[in-house]
Amino acid sequence: KSKVTSLSNIYPHVYNNGTAIVLDMTKLDTQATSMERIRDQISFLVHLVQSEDEEFFRIKQKEKANVEATLKNSTENVTTASQVGNQTADVVSTPQLEVIVLLESPGGSVSSYGLAASHLQRLKSTPGIKLTICVDSVAASGGYMMACMASPGQLFCAPFAMVGSIGVIGQSVNVQKALENFGVRPYVFLGGKNKQPVGMFGDVTKDGMETMQVMIDRIHDSFREHVREAREDSLVKALVAAEGDADKPPNNYFQLGSQTKLSHSQQSLDRVANGDVFLGVQALKLGLVDRLITSDEYIAERIQHGTRVLKLVIHRKPVGLSSLLMGSPHHSFAWKQWIARAKNVASMISSSWSDSHVNNFQLKMDTRV
């Protein structure tokens, strides 16, 4: 089988400190309608790393070879083969690829954003990938559900970005009484007592309101658990640091008893997972984010440290009438082509109309003769 052309042929290596790829996930709507694009981008990156493209990641291969050569030739610091293997393993375990996600979303549908978060989790759990998420303006509710999927220590936001809103909202409009005032009585038939406890039609009962609230609380508990699993260490360290307990500094948290750890974990979650929204400067103190920095600053920082930074862009072949008239939108002369084709079409229409007009005129003259 012929080997697929390596990306390094298109983007030759200029830097020598790894590779970072930028994914643009800004302007996500409440239904996360760009889910197909997100899925395709993440699948591509996972396949890229799992395929171990030697050309694309040749920097890493050279780094491994250099370390092995240095360790074998050194007699001062390395004395056993096991030490050589351990230090070589450190290089191999270093992420081959850093994925920088530019995230912007106010949240939306639970199912849609839960799926988006699962895709990011898949990306983060892939060996060889470090997931960095940057929030410049907002990552609230479902947006934060996605954001907290960043690798440990890699969730960044701008100082005045809005993050948090770890809560759930459910809304319903009931028009039963309004319709009854006009003599209209809708009837609703349900199978299962908890099916649609509150809807647009049908009487709203106390049991129905309680059932609806139980459903909302159940979703909220799942959201809280999702955040706890992703950010527990950071949340607890921030809580302990805020308490200022000299006997229990943040670094010694895991040496505490299980009851104490459980108490700290619950307290740290309660103070952030109540639906409140925080600015970046506040979120950092609460452990919701790891660093205050904009995406542009972070990308520039990575470039200055010798990282090759690329941006993943999806090119789709245009279809339809616009493609026929304008051609590919990626060509700089597309508008010139469009004008030329428009002139040709106009000329053809004009010529066709003239011929038809002349023929009709001649036909009339002949019939009169």
C-alpha positions in Angstrom: 0.0 0.0 0.0 1.2 3.5 -0.9 1.8 5.6 2.2 -0.3 8.7 2.6 1.6 11.9 2.0 2.8 13.2 5.3 1.6 16.5 6.6 5.2 17.5 7.1 5.5 17.8 3.3 3.0 20.6 3.5 4.1 22.1 6.8 7.9 21.5 7.0 9.5 21.5 10.5 10.7 24.9 11.6 10.4 24.4 15.3 11.8 21.7 17.5 9.6 21.6 20.6 6.7 19.5 19.6 3.5 20.2 17.7 0.2 21.9 18.7 -3.0 21.9 16.7 -5.7 24.6 17.2 -9.4 23.6 17.1 -11.9 26.4 16.7 -15.0 25.6 18.8 -16.3 29.1 19.2 -19.8 30.3 18.6 -21.4 27.0 19.6 -25.2 27.4 19.7 -27.6 25.9 22.3 -28.1 22.7 20.3 -24.4 22.3 19.4 -25.4 21.9 15.7 -21.8 21.7 14.7 -21.5 18.3 16.4 -20.7 16.6 13.2 -17.7 18.9 12.6 -16.5 18.4 16.1 -16.7 14.6 15.8 -14.8 14.7 12.5 -12.0 16.9 13.8 -11.5 14.8 16.9 -11.6 11.5 15.0 -9.0 12.8 12.6 -6.6 13.9 15.4 -7.0 10.6 17.3 -6.3 8.7 14.1 -3.3 10.9 13.4 -1.7 10.1 16.8 -2.6 6.4 16.8 -1.2 5.9 13.3 2.2 7.3 14.7 3.0 9.2 11.5 6.8 9.1 11.7 7.2 12.0 9.3 4.8 14.2 11.1 6.2 13.4 14.5 9.8 12.9 13.4 10.9 15.5 16.0 9.9 13.1 18.7 11.7 10.2 17.1 14.9 12.3 16.9 14.4 13.3 20.5 14.1 9.7 21.6 17.2 8.7 19.6 19.2 11.6 21.1 18.3 10.7 24.6 19.2 7.1 24.1 22.5 8.0 22.7 23.3 10.5 25.5 22.3 8.0 28.2 24.4 5.2 26.7 27.5 7.4 26.4 27.2 8.9 29.9 29.0 7.2 32.7 28.5 9.8 35.4 24.7 10.0 35.8 23.5 6.6 34.5 25.0 3.4 35.8 22.3 0.7 35.0 20.3 -0.3 32.0 17.1 0.1 34.0 17.9 3.8 34.5 18.4 4.2 30.8 15.1 2.6 30.1 13.3 4.8 32.7 14.6 8.0 31.3 13.9 6.9 27.7 10.3 6.0 28.8 9.9 9.6 30.1 10.5 10.8 26.5 8.2 8.3 25.0 5.4 9.1 27.5 5.6 12.8 26.6 2.6 13.9 24.6 3.2 13.8 20.9 0.6 16.4 20.2 -1.0 19.2 22.1 -4.5 20.1 21.0 -5.6 23.7 21.8 -9.3 24.1 21.8 -10.7 27.6 21.5 -14.0 27.3 23.3 -16.9 29.7 23.4 -20.4 28.7 24.5 -23.2 29.8 26.9 -24.5 26.2 27.1 -27.6 24.6 25.9 -29.2 21.2 25.5 -28.0 18.6 28.1 -27.7 15.7 25.7 -26.0 17.8 23.0 -23.3 19.2 25.3 -22.9 16.0 27.1 -22.0 14.3 23.8 -19.6 17.2 23.0 -17.9 16.7 26.4 -17.6 13.0 25.7 -15.9 13.7 22.4 -13.4 15.9 24.3 -12.9 13.2 26.9 -12.1 10.7 24.1 -9.5 13.1 22.8 -7.9 13.7 26.3 -7.8 10.0 27.1 -5.9 9.2 23.9 -2.3 8.3 24.7 0.1 10.9 23.3 -2.4 13.8 23.4 -2.5 16.8 25.8 -5.8 18.7 25.7 -5.6 22.4 26.4 -8.8 24.5 26.4 -8.8 28.3 26.2 -11.9 30.4 27.0 -11.7 34.0 25.9 -15.3 35.1 26.5 -17.7 32.5 27.9 -17.9 28.9 28.9 -21.1 28.6 31.0 -23.3 25.6 31.8 -22.9 23.1 29.0 -19.9 25.2 27.8 -18.2 24.6 31.1 -19.2 20.9 30.9 -17.0 20.8 27.8 -14.2 23.0 29.3 -13.5 21.0 32.4 -12.5 18.1 30.1 -9.1 19.7 29.7 -6.0 17.8 30.7 -4.9 18.5 34.3 -3.6 22.1 34.6 -4.6 23.0 31.1 -7.9 24.9 31.4 -7.1 28.6 30.7 -9.4 31.6 30.5 -9.2 35.4 30.1 -9.5 37.5 33.2 -13.0 38.7 32.4 -14.3 35.6 30.7 -17.5 34.1 32.2 -17.3 30.5 33.4 -19.3 28.3 35.6 -23.1 28.3 35.7 -23.0 24.6 36.9 -26.8 24.2 37.1 -29.8 23.0 35.2 -32.9 24.9 34.0 -36.2 23.5 32.8 -39.1 25.5 31.4 -42.6 24.8 30.3 -45.6 26.8 29.3 -49.1 25.5 30.2 -52.1 26.9 28.3 -54.8 24.6 29.7 -56.7 27.3 31.7 -56.4 29.8 28.9 -58.0 27.4 26.4 -60.7 26.5 28.8 -61.7 30.1 29.1 -62.4 30.0 25.3 -64.4 26.7 25.7 -61.6 24.4 24.5 -60.6 21.5 26.7 -57.6 19.5 25.6 -57.2 15.9 26.9 -53.8 14.3 27.4 -53.4 10.5 27.7 -50.1 9.2 29.2 -48.6 5.8 29.7 -46.5 5.8 32.9 -47.3 8.2 35.8 -44.1 10.2 35.4 -44.4 10.7 31.7 -44.5 14.4 31.0 -45.4 15.5 34.5 -45.8 19.1 33.3 -46.7 19.9 29.7 -48.3 22.5 27.5 -51.7 20.8 27.8 -53.3 19.1 30.8 -53.7 20.2 34.4 -50.6 21.0 36.4 -50.7 19.1 39.7 -48.6 19.3 42.8 -47.3 15.8 42.2 -46.4 16.7 38.6 -44.4 19.8 39.8 -42.5 17.6 42.4 -41.7 15.0 39.8 -40.4 17.6 37.4 -38.2 19.1 40.1 -36.8 15.6 40.9 -35.9 15.2 37.2 -34.1 18.5 37.2 -32.2 17.7 40.4 -31.2 14.3 39.0 -29.6 16.0 36.0 -27.9 18.6 38.2 -26.4 15.8 40.4 -25.0 14.2 37.3 -23.5 17.6 36.2 -22.0 18.1 39.6 -20.4 14.6 39.5 -19.1 15.3 36.1 -17.3 18.5 37.3 -16.1 16.7 40.5 -14.4 13.9 38.5 -12.8 16.4 36.2 -11.7 19.1 38.7 -11.7 17.7 42.2 -8.0 18.2 42.8 -8.1 21.8 41.7 -11.3 22.6 43.6 -10.1 21.1 46.9 -6.7 22.7 46.7 -8.4 26.1 46.1 -10.7 25.5 49.1 -7.8 24.5 51.4 -5.7 27.5 50.3 -8.7 29.8 50.9 -9.1 28.4 54.4 -5.4 29.2 55.1 -4.9 26.1 57.3 -1.1 25.9 57.8 -1.4 22.3 59.0 -3.1 21.2 55.8 -1.5 22.9 52.9 -2.9 22.0 49.4 0.1 19.8 48.6 -0.7 17.5 51.5 -4.3 17.1 50.7 -4.0 13.4 49.7 -2.4 12.6 53.0 -5.6 13.5 54.9 -8.1 10.9 56.2 -10.9 9.8 53.9 -13.6 11.6 55.9 -11.7 14.8 55.8 -11.1 14.5 52.1 -14.8 13.8 51.5 -15.8 16.8 53.5 -13.4 19.1 51.6 -14.6 17.6 48.3 -18.2 18.3 49.1 -17.6 21.8 50.4 -15.5 22.8 47.3 -18.2 21.5 45.0 -21.0 23.2 46.9 -19.5 26.6 46.6 -19.2 26.5 42.8 -21.9 24.0 41.5 -24.9 26.2 42.5 -25.6 27.8 39.1 -23.5 30.9 39.8 -21.4 32.4 37.1 -17.8 33.7 37.8 -15.3 36.0 36.1 -12.0 34.4 35.3 -10.2 36.1 38.2 -12.8 34.6 40.6 -12.8 31.2 38.9 -9.0 30.9 39.3 -9.4 31.4 43.1 -12.2 28.8 43.2 -10.2 26.2 41.2 -12.6 26.3 38.2 -9.7 27.2 35.9 -5.9 26.8 36.1 -4.5 30.0 34.7 -5.5 33.5 33.5 -4.3 34.0 29.9 -6.0 34.6 26.6 -5.8 32.1 23.7 -3.7 34.5 21.6 -1.2 35.0 24.4 -0.9 31.2 25.1 -0.5 30.4 21.4 2.2 33.0 21.1 3.9 31.6 24.2 4.0 28.1 22.7 5.5 29.5 19.4 8.2 31.4 21.4 9.0 28.1 23.1 9.7 26.4 19.8 6.4 24.6 19.3 5.0 24.2 15.8 1.5 25.5 15.9 -1.0 24.5 13.2 -4.8 25.1 12.8 -7.1 22.4 11.7 -9.5 23.6 9.0 -12.2 21.6 7.2 -12.4 22.2 3.5 -15.7 21.2 1.9 -16.3 21.1 -1.9 -19.0 23.6 -2.7 -22.1 22.2 -4.4 -25.2 23.7 -6.1 -25.7 26.7 -8.3 -23.3 28.9 -6.4 -20.5 26.4 -7.2 -21.5 26.4 -10.9 -21.4 30.2 -11.2 -18.6 31.1 -8.8 -16.4 28.1 -8.7 -14.2 27.3 -5.7 -14.4 30.1 -3.0 -10.8 29.4 -2.2 -9.5 30.9 -5.5 -8.6 34.6 -5.4 -10.0 35.0 -8.9 -13.5 33.6 -8.0 -15.2 36.9 -8.5 -13.6 37.5 -11.9 -14.8 34.0 -12.9 -18.3 34.7 -11.6 -18.5 38.0 -13.6 -17.2 36.3 -16.8 -19.7 33.4 -16.4 -22.5 35.8 -15.6 -21.7 37.7 -18.8 -21.7 34.5 -20.8 -25.1 33.4 -19.4 -26.6 36.9 -20.1 -25.2 36.8 -23.6 -26.7 33.3 -24.2 -30.1 34.4 -22.9 -30.1 37.6 -25.0 -29.0 35.6 -28.1 -31.7 33.0 -27.6 -34.4 35.7 -27.1 -33.3 37.5 -30.2 -33.4 34.4 -32.4 -36.8 33.5 -31.0 -38.2 37.0 -31.7 -36.9 37.0 -35.2 -38.3 33.6 -36.0 -41.7 34.6 -34.7 -41.7 37.8 -36.7 -40.8 35.9 -39.9 -43.5 33.3 -39.2 -46.1 36.0 -38.9 -45.0 37.6 -42.1 -45.2 34.3 -43.9 -48.7 33.6 -42.7 -49.9 36.9 -43.9 -48.5 36.2 -47.4 
